[in-house]
Amino acid sequence: MSAYWVSSYLEVKDAAKLRAYAELAGSAIIGAGGRFLARGVPAATYEAGREERCVIIEFDSVEDAVACHDSAAYQEALAALGDGAVRDMRIVPGA
């Protein structure tokens, strides 16, 4: 069953750190089998929707998504991000 990695950027504190993270994270995620489905700011928001950057990545399974997150390559990306952003990140199983 597919799984979706969903990240919302609640606050970007350091754009340079975010760029460094994105460069490392993209390679780590693609290398782990992740497929970027959407990334950017919303085209429209409703109800309690927030106009913040959002990224949605598909993996073949929850286990693959968790393994990617816990991998040395992705942890290196997180270290580069450091305190550069406040994010809400979750892995959600597909329906």
DAQUISUL-V976827 format. One record per backbone hydrogen bond with DSSP energy under -0.5 kcal/mol. NH is the residue of the N-H (numbers start at 1). CO is the residue of the C=O. If there is no record, write none. Layout:
((NH;CO) (NH;CO))
//
This chain:
((3;59) (4;92) (5;57) (6;4) (6;90) (7;5) (7;55) (8;88) (9;53) (10;8) (10;86) (11;86) (13;11) (13;84) (14;84) (18;14) (19;15) (20;16) (21;17) (22;18) (23;19) (24;20) (25;21) (26;22) (27;23) (28;24) (29;25) (30;26) (31;27) (32;28) (33;30) (34;29) (35;58) (37;56) (38;56) (40;54) (49;46) (52;50) (54;40) (55;7) (56;38) (57;5) (58;35) (59;3) (65;61) (66;62) (67;63) (68;64) (69;65) (70;66) (71;67) (71;68) (75;71) (76;72) (77;73) (78;74) (79;75) (80;76) (81;77) (82;78) (84;81) (86;11) (87;85) (88;8) (89;87) (90;6) (92;4) (92;90) (94;2))
//
